[in-house]
Amino acid sequence: MKHWMIYLIIVLSLVVTGELPFQAHDVGTLRPVEVVLAQMEHGKIFLSTDTGDKGTGNTWQEALDDMKERAPGSIFLGTAGFLLIENLEILPEIMKQNLFNPSCGVCYVEDPVDLTDAGAYLRAHEPEANLRLLRTGEVELPQLRVEDGGYRLDP
């Protein structure tokens, strides 16, 4: 009985002092992302989102920081449902990231895609591959193709 009282006191003191173990955000400035495109060209990483936000850098963190700095609000990658990869060299770096939900679907793309349209297609035809399964090696990376003005998901 004493233990729960101690926990209650600790929680109440954290709430009162504002020292909670998470970062608060103004909901009005959040930019929830559904689709992220990660590209790598000549050693540079390029990130784009379906919200129109973009970032560039020599490392994943630099590209992410650049995108956050240029965005008109707080980019929230935890809502991303799909991650599109244009260059497979970037995949090992993505596997290390904890920014995305482990159930985020992942696809390889070669052709230029409209991220909003690709997101609508992928919601209807969800890829089997997600970050969790890719990290364990249980699935192969599917390819999202642009075909006759539409999309096709190839395993």
Secondary structure, DSSP 8 states (H G I E B T S, - for coil): -HHHHHHHHHHHHHHHHT--SS----GGGEEE-SEEEEEEETTEEEEEETTS-EEEESSHHHHHHHHHHHSSSEEEGGG--EEEES-GGGHHHHHH--SS-TT-EEEEE-S---HHHHHHHHHHS--S-BHHHHHHT-S---EEEEETTEEEEE-
